[in-house]
Amino acid sequence: MTSRGAKRGMLGGRMLLTLMLIALLQMPGAATAQELKCSVTVNGGKIAGTNRSVFTAMQKAVTEFMNNTRWTKHVYAQGEKIECTLVITLSEQSGPDEYSGSMNLQSRRPVYNSSYKSPMLNLLDNNVKFTYREDAPLEYSEVAHLGNLTSLLAYYAYLILGYDYDSFSPLGGTPYFALAKQVVNNAQTATEKGWKAYEGDRKNRYWMVEYLLDDKYRELRRASYAYHRKGLDLMEAKVGEGRNSVMQCLRTLQRVHRSRPDSELLPLSTWLHAKRDELVNIFGGAEGAEKKLAHDILVDIDRKEAQTYDALTKKTGS
């Protein structure tokens, strides 16, 4: 098994002896398990007059595409798959096979020696448009844009992988963010929006992966590793030490925020969007001074959500 698989195997009580692991990999299908365990929902309730079977077929096709495509060269055991959910909400049908709407993507990561799963991504893409025919297979190529639906799915699959790998090793997600960027590059000929630098504000797919690969955000990505491996993964056994590591990560995020590597602070706001409630829970059990410091840093770097963090000052022991 690769080192990546070994690291995931240690989490959630899945630490296996070497001989047991070898035996598992020799079982039929064990060495070919793919990376994602994605639950897909396609909601076409806003579109009237369409045979509902097309949405059922679309949901099945997207589920199989996400879960059966081999996205990496690593071997994943069945219990190591990255859990994620994808909700496709269709709001308009502009042609027989043309749909538009939104995609909401969420992914989770197991915490060592715990049943808890930490939210990694919670993305909403409101600029989704694609062609889908019920009788046509979903086709994808790493070197060409064959269709907007599969390009969207591949792009977000690589983001899931990038964020997950970053949490297990410093900058470990770089190869997958690079693959997401390749999807963007291939889609420069697409007529659908969201792939190009000049389309709208700097919050689209192009800029997201551009920023993630920018050296200015390396500190944020390294902090994500420390947050998960030296913070969350330690808290079951050493809660104070783990929480201290999380606090150091908040200080790093504050430095990134103050340096303003981009006008929208897109990767930082994306990270915080997934972690807000978790951070409140982590510091809700802290002592007064530590809790206040966490509150002040979080309000400083995420001021629009100050009300969420104000819960820290109202918890018992503040």
C-alpha positions in Angstrom: 0.0 0.0 0.0 1.2 3.6 -0.6 2.2 5.8 2.2 -1.0 7.8 1.5 -3.1 4.8 2.0 -1.2 3.9 5.2 -1.9 7.3 6.7 -5.6 7.1 6.1 -5.6 3.5 7.4 -4.4 4.8 10.8 -7.5 6.9 11.2 -10.9 6.0 12.6 -9.7 2.9 14.3 -8.5 1.3 11.0 -4.9 0.6 12.1 -4.1 -2.8 10.6 -1.1 -5.1 11.1 1.1 -5.5 8.0 0.1 -9.2 7.5 -3.6 -8.4 7.7 -3.1 -5.6 5.2 -1.3 -7.8 2.8 -4.1 -10.4 3.1 -6.7 -7.7 2.5 -5.0 -6.5 -0.7 -4.9 -10.0 -2.0 -8.7 -10.2 -1.7 -10.6 -9.8 -5.0 -11.3 -6.1 -5.7 -9.4 -4.8 -2.7 -6.6 -3.4 -4.7 -8.8 -1.7 -7.2 -11.1 0.2 -4.8 -11.4 3.7 -6.0 -10.8 6.9 -4.0 -14.2 8.4 -3.5 -17.4 7.3 -1.7 -19.7 10.0 -3.1 -23.4 10.2 -2.4 -25.1 12.0 -5.3 -28.5 13.6 -5.5 -30.0 15.1 -8.6 -32.9 17.4 -7.9 -35.0 18.3 -11.0 -38.1 19.3 -9.2 -38.0 22.9 -10.6 -38.2 21.7 -14.2 -41.7 20.9 -15.3 -42.8 18.7 -18.2 -39.7 16.5 -18.2 -39.7 12.7 -17.8 -38.4 12.2 -14.3 -36.5 9.1 -15.4 -33.9 11.3 -16.9 -33.0 12.7 -13.5 -32.8 9.2 -12.0 -30.6 8.1 -14.8 -28.4 11.2 -14.4 -28.0 10.6 -10.7 -26.9 7.0 -11.3 -24.5 8.0 -14.1 -22.9 10.7 -12.0 -22.6 8.4 -9.0 -20.9 5.8 -11.1 -18.6 8.3 -12.6 -17.4 9.8 -9.3 -17.1 6.5 -7.5 -15.7 4.2 -10.3 -13.2 6.5 -11.9 -9.7 6.0 -10.7 -8.5 9.5 -9.8 -5.0 8.6 -8.4 -2.4 6.0 -8.7 -2.7 5.0 -5.1 -4.4 2.0 -3.6 -7.4 2.6 -1.3 -8.9 0.0 0.8 -12.7 0.1 1.0 -12.7 1.7 4.4 -10.3 4.4 3.3 -12.4 6.1 0.7 -13.0 9.8 1.0 -16.6 10.4 1.9 -18.4 13.2 0.0 -21.8 14.4 -1.1 -22.8 16.1 -4.3 -26.2 17.7 -4.8 -27.0 18.8 -8.3 -30.1 21.1 -8.3 -31.4 21.8 -11.8 -33.4 25.0 -12.3 -33.8 25.2 -16.1 -33.9 23.1 -19.2 -33.0 25.2 -22.2 -33.1 22.4 -24.8 -33.9 18.7 -25.1 -30.6 17.8 -23.4 -29.4 21.1 -21.9 -29.6 21.8 -18.2 -28.5 24.5 -15.8 -28.5 25.0 -12.1 -26.1 24.5 -9.2 -23.8 22.0 -7.6 -23.2 21.8 -3.8 -20.2 19.7 -2.9 -19.2 18.6 0.6 -16.4 16.3 1.8 -15.2 14.9 5.1 -12.1 13.5 6.7 -11.9 11.0 9.6 -10.2 12.1 12.8 -7.7 9.7 14.3 -9.1 7.4 17.1 -12.5 9.0 16.8 -15.8 8.5 15.1 -15.9 12.2 14.3 -15.4 13.3 10.7 -14.1 16.8 10.0 -15.7 18.8 7.2 -13.1 19.6 4.5 -15.1 21.3 1.7 -18.5 22.9 1.5 -18.7 24.5 -2.0 -21.6 25.9 -3.9 -21.2 26.5 -7.7 -24.2 28.4 -9.0 -22.8 28.6 -12.5 -23.5 25.1 -13.7 -24.6 24.3 -17.3 -24.2 21.0 -19.2 -25.6 18.7 -21.8 -26.8 15.2 -20.7 -28.4 12.5 -22.8 -29.9 9.6 -20.9 -28.7 7.0 -23.4 -25.1 8.4 -23.7 -22.2 7.4 -21.5 -20.3 10.1 -19.5 -17.0 10.6 -21.3 -13.9 12.2 -19.8 -10.3 12.8 -20.9 -7.4 14.3 -18.9 -6.1 15.9 -22.1 -9.3 17.3 -23.7 -12.7 18.9 -22.7 -15.2 16.4 -23.9 -18.2 17.8 -22.1 -19.0 20.3 -19.3 -20.6 17.8 -17.0 -17.6 15.5 -16.8 -15.2 18.4 -16.6 -17.2 19.8 -13.7 -17.2 16.4 -11.9 -13.5 15.8 -12.5 -12.6 19.3 -11.4 -14.4 18.9 -8.1 -13.1 15.4 -7.6 -9.5 16.7 -7.8 -10.3 19.5 -5.4 -11.7 16.9 -2.9 -8.5 14.9 -3.3 -6.2 18.0 -3.0 -7.8 19.2 0.2 -7.7 15.7 1.7 -4.1 15.1 0.8 -3.1 18.5 2.1 -4.5 17.4 5.5 -2.2 14.3 5.7 1.1 15.8 4.4 2.4 19.3 3.9 1.3 20.5 0.4 0.4 16.9 -0.4 -2.5 18.0 -2.5 -0.4 19.8 -5.0 -0.6 17.1 -7.7 -4.4 17.0 -7.5 -4.8 20.8 -7.6 -2.5 20.7 -10.7 -4.8 18.1 -12.3 -7.8 20.4 -11.5 -5.9 23.2 -13.2 -5.4 20.9 -16.2 -9.2 20.5 -16.3 -9.5 24.3 -16.3 -6.9 24.6 -19.1 -8.8 22.1 -21.2 -12.0 23.9 -20.7 -10.8 27.2 -22.2 -12.6 26.3 -25.4 -15.9 25.7 -23.5 -18.8 28.0 -24.1 -20.1 27.4 -20.6 -19.0 30.0 -18.0 -16.8 29.5 -14.9 -13.6 28.3 -16.5 -12.0 31.6 -17.7 -10.1 34.3 -15.8 -12.1 37.2 -17.2 -15.6 35.8 -16.5 -17.2 37.7 -13.6 -15.4 38.2 -10.3 -12.5 36.3 -9.1 -14.6 33.5 -7.4 -14.9 31.1 -10.2 -13.2 27.7 -10.9 -10.3 29.3 -12.7 -9.3 31.5 -9.8 -9.9 28.9 -7.1 -7.3 26.5 -8.4 -5.0 29.3 -9.5 -4.9 30.6 -6.0 -4.4 27.2 -4.4 -1.3 26.7 -6.5 0.0 30.2 -5.8 3.0 30.3 -3.5 1.2 33.1 -1.5 -1.2 30.4 -0.2 1.4 27.8 0.8 1.3 29.0 4.4 -2.5 28.4 4.5 -2.1 25.0 3.0 0.7 24.0 5.4 -1.6 25.3 8.2 -4.3 22.9 7.1 -1.9 20.0 7.6 -0.9 21.1 11.1 -4.6 21.8 11.9 -5.6 18.2 11.1 -2.5 16.1 11.9 -1.1 18.0 14.9 -4.5 19.4 16.1 -7.6 17.3 15.4 -5.8 13.9 15.2 -4.3 14.6 18.6 -7.3 15.9 20.5 -8.8 12.5 21.4 -5.7 11.7 23.5 -4.3 15.2 24.3 -7.0 17.8 24.0 -5.0 20.7 25.3 -2.0 20.0 23.1 -4.3 19.5 20.0 -6.2 22.7 20.7 -2.9 24.6 21.1 -1.9 23.4 17.6 -5.2 24.6 16.2 -4.6 28.0 17.9 -1.2 28.2 16.1 -3.0 27.5 12.9 -5.4 30.4 13.6 -2.4 32.7 14.0 -1.1 31.5 10.6 -4.5 32.2 9.0 -4.5 35.7 10.5 -1.1 36.4 8.9 -2.4 35.1 5.5 -5.5 37.3 5.9 -3.5 40.4 6.7 -1.1 39.8 3.8 -4.2 39.7 1.4 -2.7 37.5 -1.3 -5.9 38.1 -3.4 -8.7 40.6 -3.2 -11.3 38.0 -2.4 -9.2 35.8 -0.1 -10.9 32.9 -1.9 -9.0 29.8 -0.5 -9.1 31.3 3.0 -12.9 32.0 2.9 -13.5 28.5 1.5 -11.5 26.9 4.3 -13.3 28.9 6.9 -16.8 28.2 5.4 -16.2 24.5 6.0 -14.6 24.9 9.5 -16.7 27.6 11.3 -18.9 25.4 13.4 -16.0 23.0 14.1 -13.8 25.9 15.4 -16.5 27.1 17.7 -16.8 23.6 19.1 -13.1 23.2 19.5 -12.7 26.4 21.5 -16.0 26.2 23.3 -14.3 24.0 25.9 -11.2 26.2 26.3 -10.4 28.4 29.2 -11.5 32.0 29.2 -8.3 33.7 27.9 -7.7 31.1 25.1 -11.4 31.2 24.1 -11.3 35.0 23.9 -8.1 34.9 21.8 -9.7 32.4 19.4 -12.8 34.6 19.1 -10.8 37.7 18.4 -8.7 36.1 15.7 -11.7 34.5 14.0 -13.7 37.7 14.0 -10.7 39.5 12.6 -10.3 37.1 9.6 -14.0 36.3 9.1 -15.8 39.4 10.1 -18.9 38.8 8.1 -19.5 35.7 10.3 -18.8 37.4 13.6 -22.1 36.4 15.0 -21.2 32.7 14.6 -18.0 33.2 16.7 -19.8 35.4 19.3 -21.1 32.1 20.5 -17.7 31.5 22.1 -18.1 34.5 24.4 -21.5 33.1 25.5 -20.4 29.6 26.3 -20.1 28.4 29.9 -16.7 29.3 31.3 -16.1 32.4 29.1 
